[in-house]
Structures are given as C-alpha cells and as structure tokens.
Amino acid sequence: MKEQLLKKIENKEIEVGVVGLGYVGLPLAVEKAKAGFKTIGFDVQEEKVNLVNEGHNYIGDVVDSDLKKLVDEGMLKATTDFSFVKDVDFIAICVPTPLDSHQEPDISYVKASTEAISKYLTKGTMVVLESTTYPGTTEELIKPILEEGSGLKCGEDFYLGFSPERVDPGNLIYKTKNTPKVVGAIGKDATEVIATMYRAVLEGDVYEVSSPAIAEMEKILENTYRNINIGLVNELTMLCDRMGISMWEVIDAAKTKPYGFQAFYPGPGLGGHCIPLDPYYLTWKAREYGFHTSMIEGSMIINDQMPEYCVERASKVLNRHKKAMNGAKVLVLGVAYKQDIDDYRESPALRVIEVLKREMADVDFYDPWISEYKYHGEKHQGIEKIDPEIIASYDLIMVTAAHTNVDYDMIQKNAKAIFDTKNVMKNIENRENIEVL
C-alpha cells in the first residue's frame, strides 16, 4: 500500500477530499487543487457548497481568481453528499472543535464526520485530522470508529494521522501554502506517506513526529504558550495601571533585547478559534490523569476577565468626564478578533459589548470589516459609517480592534472621550481625550 500511494502522489493521481470548507478547509482544498490533485470539498452548509461550485470565494486567505479558475478547470468542486469518500485517496477532516456550554471540548463534529467517512472508506485511503483537539483523539476516538464502520484495519488497509492546522487569518506573509506543517501518524509507513502528500502540495517544511498524540499536543502547546504569555502581560497591565506606568512602553523597552524575550501585548481578551479554546482541551484531558494545569488555568482566568476589566476602566474614563455608565452612549470600534479581518469568532469585543449593555450603557458598534454579527443566537447590526458628527454624538469611543483602515485622527479630533484597548492611537500627538489600556 505504501509504495502504491507514493507512486500515485508522484504522478498526481491522488484524489483529495476535504471535510469542512471553513477557514482551514477551503484554503487547504484550494492548495491541493493548485498542486495538481483533483479535490472535492464537503460541507453540511449547502450555501458554502453552492458558492464554491459557482467559483465565489468567502474566505479572506483564498484568492478569488484562484478559486474560480480551479472550479472552471474541474480541479475543485464541492458537495453535501458524504458518499464522495469512496472516490478519494486522501481525506482531510477540517471541522470545528468548539467548547460546549460547560467549557468542555465539543468533538461532536469530528465524531459525526468520522462516522460518516467510515461508511464509505475504501482500502488504500489516507485519513488526516486537522481540527485542533486533545491529545489522544486520533487513536482513541477516530481509529476505532473508522475500523468498526468500514471493517478495515488501520495500518494495513488505510492510513490514519493528525496534522494540526496552522491558519492565521489576515497574515500577509504566512498562508496555508508556505507555513511549516507537522505530521504524526499511526505507524512509520503512514507518517511517510501522509508527509509526502503534504510535501507535494506545500512550500513550507513538513516535520514528522512519532505519533498523532505528539502532533496533537504540539498544537496545544503552540496556543497555550501564547495564552500564558498574553495572560502575563494582561496581569501586569492591571498592576501597571495602579502604579501609573504604561505597560505598552514597558513592552517596547523590553523587546529591544535581542534574545530571551518575545513581545506579547495586552488587550480586551482573547479571540479566534485556537488561543482562547485550546487550553481548555488540555486542562480537560489532564483531569483524566489527576493532574491540574495550574499555570495554564491561571492565565485563562486572567484573560477571561479582561472584558469586564476593560468595561470597569471605561467606566472610570466616563467618570472623569462627569458621565455615568448607565445611559452613556458608547461606540465600540471593532468587533473582529484581530485587525484587518472579518472574523469575529470568540472575539472579546462581543463580551465587552455584552458587559457594557449589562451596565445599562447605550451601545453601538462600527467595524469596517463586519457589518453584523451573531452572538448567543441573536443578530447585532453595526452602524454603516463614522464621520465627525457621528463620533461627536457618543460619550465614549472604545477601541477594541486595531483595524488600519480607520481614520483615528478624525476620531481623536471629534470624540469626547476615547478608551483605546489596543494602543492603536499611539502615534497621535494630541492625547487629551485618549486613555490607553
């Protein structure tokens, strides 16, 4: 099986399937197709499938013309029918892995996808999970489901591995194609073949590890590392506020050291799919072994309380302008979880708005990338534009995303008060109405 698959990879005879056409799946499907492998994308959302088949892009990291060209050439298509699995040689599972209402891992999408794949799995297929999850998922959950549902034997009839997604929406340098990839599979042959498949598609290095669990833990480490360091600067930011010290200036000074220090920055909380969620996967799994990840849990507590802390600081800004939070008109500037993208998954700005409303503020939002968002099942509509008159009508402008396509000079000149949680206005000279987190 190994030699046959290696030959098919070399001759570009592998047919690829990608389950889940979101921020991870669609860019991966496009890169597979661009590399010369016929690709079928699957998604339960018929709207996404129709958009792909019409050549219409909906993901920022995908070039519109690339998608349309691949669809027109017949190299990429999408479906809502899981039976496509029987016709492909490589399957990447790129489905959501959120947290449930109790902040525990929700792997229902992974499980459901795996069960559906098992019904159509054929001999000589490579299956790779890319969705972030807890260490052990590939071997403890996916392997038994695939073997039982298909009647096939892992390592003999099909190969199974884990290769964590590395997607940074809005990153102008690193995309799916040139970001290094980690691969861990069940058995050396599986690791070699799956790694070879990725090397045939990507420009970035493919680093092989000894097992799926290593690759799963590696992904958790990447984002837990950031969670802890951001928690550190957020905690120091709260201390610096009491001491009358600018944490932003402290960080700028510290990062002049050419070794031993990496700059992380404070903010209203953590957003995106990975950094706010991944540590919960590890702490949940650790309890199985009677182990408490105290440092990780401590950073999570700090980061989770930042929206409330920012609203508390915003209230003090209003107080200095002789205005109570109750009844104050507040404009939240930016609901994306990071600058210059239209992604609001786990955005701390949504919780900031929720807390502001709980404190009886009259809240609107403006985001040049996002006109509306859905939170707790409800849709929230933003204002369409900002101008001097609109800015002047609010008691407080609260900056929660550092978008670069916003006229901050205009805002400073017309705002009554500004609370900048991202230090995006650091280069504005007149700072009489600006307070920074």
N, C-alpha and C positions, 0 to 999 in steps of 0.2 A: 504493500500500500504506500509506503514512504516513497519509494523510487518512482512509482507511477504518478503520485501527486507532484513530486519535484519536477518531473518531466512536463506535466500539464501546466505548472506555474511558468516554467521556462518558455513554453510555447504559447503562453497566454490563452490557454484553453479552459482555465478555471472560470466557472460562472459563479458570481458572487451574490449573496443575499444579505441585506441589511435590515434588521428588525428594529423599527423605531426611526422616524425621519425628523428628529428634532435637531437641537444644537450640535449634537455629536454625530448622529446617524447620517444626516443629509450631507455634511461636508465629507464624511468618510465614503459614502456612496459615490459622490462626485469624483473623489480622488481615485477610487478603484476603477471607475469607468474611464477616467482620463488616462490611466495607466494601460488601458487596452483590455480590461476584463469586463465582459458583459455583466451588468449589475441590475438586480431587481431590489427595489426598496419596498418594505412593508410598513404600513401604519394602520391603526384602527380608525384613525380620523380620515374619513373619506375626503374631506376638504383638502387636506395636505396631499393626499394621493392624486387628486384631480389637478392641483396646482403643479405638482411635479410633472405629470403627464402632458400638461399644457406648456411646460417649459418656463413656468413662472416661479421665481425664487422668493423665499420668505425668510431666509437665514442670512444674517449680515456677513458671515465669513465665506459665503459662496458667491462667486462672480456670476452675475445674471447671464451673461453671454455664454459662459462655460456650460451652465445647466441646459440652456436652450439647445446649444449645439449637440450635446451628448444625447438629449432626448430625440432631436431630429435625426441623428445618425443611427438611432436604435441601440445605443450603448447603455442607456439608462431608462428604466421605466419603473412605475410604482404600482402596487396592488394592495387590496384589502383581503385577499384570499391567501390563507396560510399554506395552501397546497403547493405554492411556488417552491417550497422547501425541497420537494422531491427532485427538482430540476437543477439545483445548485450544488457546488462543491465546497463552498466556504460560506459560513453564516456568522455574521457579527450581531450580537444582541446589544442594542443601544437604547434600552428603555429606561424610564425614570425610576429612581430609587429614593423616594421622599421619606419623611418621617410621618408616623401616624399621629393621632391626637394626643398620645401619651409620650411623644418624643422618642419613640422606638422605631427601629427600621421597618419600613413597609416594603417588603420584597415581593408583593403580590404581582407586580407587573413582570418581574423576572420569572417568577414561578409559572404564571399563566402563559408567557411566551415559550418557556421551555416545554411545558406540557403540549402546547400546540405543535412545536417543532418535532417533538418525539413521534407524533402520529405519522409524519411524512419523511422522517430521517432515513437516508439510504446509506449503504456501505460506501466508504471512501470519502466521507464528508468531514470537513473541519468545522468545529463549532467554537466560537470565541465569545466570552462575555466581556463587554467593555464598560458596563454600568458599574459605578462605584458601589462597593458593598463591603460587608465584614469579612475578615479572613476565614476561609473555610467554605464559602458559598459554592464555589465551583465544584469542589469534591464532595461536600456533604449534601448539597441540595440538587444541583444541576445534573451531576453524573447519574445518581440513582433514577431520576425522572426520565432522562434520556434512554437509559438502558431498559427500564421497565416498559416505557411506552413504545419503544422501537423493536425490542427483542435483540438489539445489537450489543456488542461488547466494546466498551471504551478501551482504546489502545490497540484493539485487533480489527474492529470494523469501522470505527470512527475515532477522530482525534478531538480532544477537548482541552481548552486552555483559557487563560484570563490575560487580557491586555488592557490595562486601565486607560480610559480616555484622558486625553490632555488637551482640553479646549479652553482657550482664554478669549472669550468674545471681545472684539474690538482691538485685539493686539495687532499692531501693524507690521510686526516682524515675524512672529511665530504663529503659523497656521497649522492645520492638520498635516499638511504635506511635509513640512520641514521641522516638526517637533519630534525629538527622540522618543522612541517607543520602547516600553518594557513588555516582555512576553514571558509568561510562566505557564507551562502546560503539564499534563499528566503523562510523564514519560519523555525520554530524550528524543525519540523519533517525532513525537507530536510537537515538542518545542522547536526542533529543527525545521519542520515543515511549515508550521504557523509563522515562525520568524522569517522564513524565506518568502512567504506570501506577503508579509508586510514590507520586506526589503524591496520587493518587486514593484511596490506602489509608492513608498515614501522616500523622501530625501534624507530625513533625519536618521540617526543611528538607531539600530534595533538591538536592545540589550536583553540578553537571555538570562533568566533566573531559573532556579532548580525546581520550582513548584508554583502552582497557582496561588497558594497561600502567601508565598513571598511577594508575589506581584500585587495581591490584594492588600497586604499590609503596607507595601511600599506606597501605594496610592493614599492610604490613610495617613501615613507619615507626612507626605507632601503637604497635605492640607491642615493636619493637626499642628505641624510646625508653624504655619502661618497663623493659625488660630491662637496659639500660645503667645507668639511674639506680638500680635496685634493686641491681645489681652494685656500684655505687659505695658505697652505704650498707652493704652486706654486707662489703665490704673494709674500710671504715672501722670497722665494728663489731668486726672481728677485731683491728684496731690498738687501738681504744679499750679492749678487754679487757686487752691487755698494759699499757696506760697507766693502768689503773684508772679509766677515765672511762666514764660512762653515755652510750652513743650515743643512747638514747631521749631523754634530757634535752637532748642537743645538738640533736637534730631539733626538739624542742618550742621551743627557743630560736630556732633558725633560721627556723622558719615564722612567727614574729612579723613578719618582714619582709614588707611588703605588696606587694612586686614582686620579680621576678627569682629567686624561689625557690618550688619546689613540693615538698612533703614526700613522700618515699618512705621505707618502713620496712624494716628487716631481718627475716629470718625463716629457717626451716629449708630454704628453697629456693623454687623457683617451681612453680606448679601451674596447672591449667586447660589448655584446648586451645591457646590462642594464644601467650601470652607465652613459655613455655618452648620452643615449637616454631618460631614464625615466623622468628626469626633464622637458624635452620638453613636455611630455604628461601632466604634471601638470600645467605648465605655459599656455599651450593652453587651458586647461579646465578652469583655473582660470579666463581667459578673459571673459568667458561666464557670470561670476558673477561680472564683472567690477573690478577685483582685479589683482594687479600687484605683482608678487612674486619677489621683487627687490633683496633680498639676493641671491635667487636661480639663478636668471638671471645674477647677478654679478659674481658668481662663474663659471657659464657656459662660460661667456665671457673670463675670465682668462684662464680656461682650454682649450678653443678652440684656443687661441692664442699661446699656448705653442709650437706647431711645428714650427711656424715662429720664435718664440723667440730662440728656440734651434738652428735653422739654423743661426740666427744672431750671437749667441755665437760661433758656429762652424766657421763662417767667421772670427771672431776675433782670434780664435786659429790659423787658417791658416795665418792670417796677421802677427802674431808673428813669424811665420816660413817663412816670406817673400814670401808668396804664395797667389794669389788672388783666390777667389771662382770660378770665371769664368775660366773654363778649368781645375780646380783641379780634381784629381782623388779621389773620396770618396767611401769608403766601409761602407755601413750601416750594422751593425751587429745585426740582429734580427728583423723580421717583425711580429712576433706573438704579440698579445696584452698583454700577460703576460708570465712569464718564464715557460719553460718546457712544452709547449703545442703547438699544430699545428693549433690553431685557430687565424685567423687574422681579425675577424670581428671588424670593426671600429678601427683598430689598428692605433695609432698616427704615427707609423713608415711609414705608406703608405703616409701620408700627408707630413712627413719630406722629404721623397724621392721626392715627387711632388714639394715641395718648393726648394729643392736643384737643381733639374733639371731646375726649372724656373730661378734660379740664374746662370744657364749655367754651373753647375758642371757636371762632367762625373761620373755618379753614378752606382754602382753595389750593390747587397746585398747578404749576406750569412746568412742562418738560418738553423741550423741542423735539425729543425723540419718541415720546409716548403721549398720546392724546387721551387715552383712558386706560384704566387698569381694573382687574377683578381681584377682590380681596374678601375672604370669608363668604364667597358666593354672591357678593354684590358688586355691581359695576360703578366705577367712580370716574367722572368726566372732568378733565382739566380745562383751564381757560385756554383760549385759542392763541392769544398773543400777549406780549407785555410791551408797554410803552411808558413814557414818563408819567402820564396821567394815571395809568393803572397802578404802577408801582407806588405812587404817592398816596393812593387810596387805602393802602394797608398800614396797619400799626407796626407790623414786623415782617421782614423778609427773612426766611430761614433757608439757608443754602444746604442742601443735603446730597447733592451730586455735583461733581466738578466738571460739568459739560463745558467744552471750549467754544461752542457756538452761541454763547450768551454774552450780551453787552453788559459786563459788570460795571464799567464806568458809568453808564447810564443809570444803572440801578443805584449805585452809591450816591449819585448826584440828586436822586429823587426820593430815596427811601427815608422814612422817619427813623427806622432802626433796622439793623442787619445783624443776624447771628449766623456766622459762617462756620459750619462744622467741618468743612473740607479745606479751609485755608486757600480757597481758590482766588480770593481777592487780595492776596499778599502783596502784589505789586502796585496796588492803588495807594497813592500818596495821602490823600485826604481820608483819615480814618476816624473822624469824629463820630460817625454813626455806625461804625463797624466793631463788633466784638467777635473774637475767634474762639473756637472750642479750645 
